[in-house]
Each structure stands twice: as structure tokens, then as C-alpha cells.
């Protein structure tokens, strides 16, 4: 079948993926500490058009190459709750899964107390333990926390892997974890989402139009093929 058909189908699939990313951003506009995801696109293979100038090339569409995260800080919202924390500046909270010890990082500081066999601990909404600057779980004893949440950072945050629920894990290029040098911890506040609704809506409109054009191209390519088959018959 004509290459334009496959190019249009690939384009429609790419725009659908883009719409999924945008809709997820919009859905999390009120999620504390949420960071906007941005799609990066990549052109697929190009080929020279036969019988025409060698500089004339045709493409075979685009794909979403990767999804990047915008870690730009957002405004803080005062809650007055003792177990809410926000980071001003660069950095993350270190979270430990008590079941397997796995470490993840988040900007969401909406914490609460979790009762375990040996006492009360500061934990996130899934019961994962919040670690202090020494990377130890934070206990709650005698009516107060034994330490404050630690703030950690990486030399390069580009490409950190988003694993859902506002959690991130570093990859090799991020380098080793270190203490956040230029960050301030604020208790009784939460960081807002950094989603810009106006920007996201404008991208939704562009993506919807592109998707519509791709479907129209699919229909046109199919009609051309039908006409050719009829002429051959």
C-alpha cells in the first residue's frame, strides 16, 4: 500500500500518545509536587524521491522519542499541617519501600504517620518511609519527629525515570545521589503542581488538529488505492 497510508497511521498513533501525555498533565494540575511531562518527537527514516532531484526527500512520519520531565519549581501552598513539607529549590525527598528497601524520589511532601511493629514513622500516602538526611527512616516519638526529611539531588536530573505516582528513580547519567545544596525545607506547606493549564490546552488543540489531519490523510490514501484498483480491474 502507498507509503502515505502508513505515514498517516504512524502520525495518528504519535498524536494519540501525545494526547495521553497532555491529558495526564491536566489531570494532575492539583496534585502537589507534580512535574509536567513533555513529549520529544523524532523523525523516522527519510528516502529520496525517485526520478526527482536528489535533494528531494520524503519522510515516513514521526514517533514520540521520549517523555521528559520539567522539574521547574512551583509556588508553595500553606496547609498548616505538621507533616506536610515542601522543597524550595532543587531537590527531592528520598522514599524507601519498607517491603523491599527500594528507593524512589519525589517532590510531593504530603506525608502522614504510619504505625509499624516497632513504632510510628513518617510515611507517604502509600506507606513508604520518608528518610532523613542520613538516609534513615524518621520516627515519631514523644509527640514529635526525631528528624526532618532529607533533601537530595543529582548533578543532572535530565532523563530521570518516572515510575508513576509522582515517584522518580535515577538512571546512570544522573550520577550519584547527593545532598541538595541550594534548597530550603518548609514545614506546613506543599508545593503546587507546575502544570501551566493554558500551555497544555494550546498543545491539546494543536495535537487534536494534527490527529484530524492524519485521519484525513489515511482516508485519502485509501481512496486513492481504491481508485487505482478499480482502474486496474
Secondary structure, 3 states (H helix, E strand, C coil): CCHHHHHHHHHHHHHHHHHHHHHHHHHCCCCCCCCCEEEEEEECCEEECCCCCCCCEEECCEEEEEEEECCCCCCEEECCCCCEEEEEECCEEEEECCCCCCEEEECCCECEEEEECCEEEEECCCCCEEEECCCCECEEECCEECCCECCEECCCCCCCEEEECCEEECCHHHCCCEECCCEEEEECEEECCCCCHHHHHHHHHHHHHHHHHHHHHHHHHHHHHHHHHHHHC
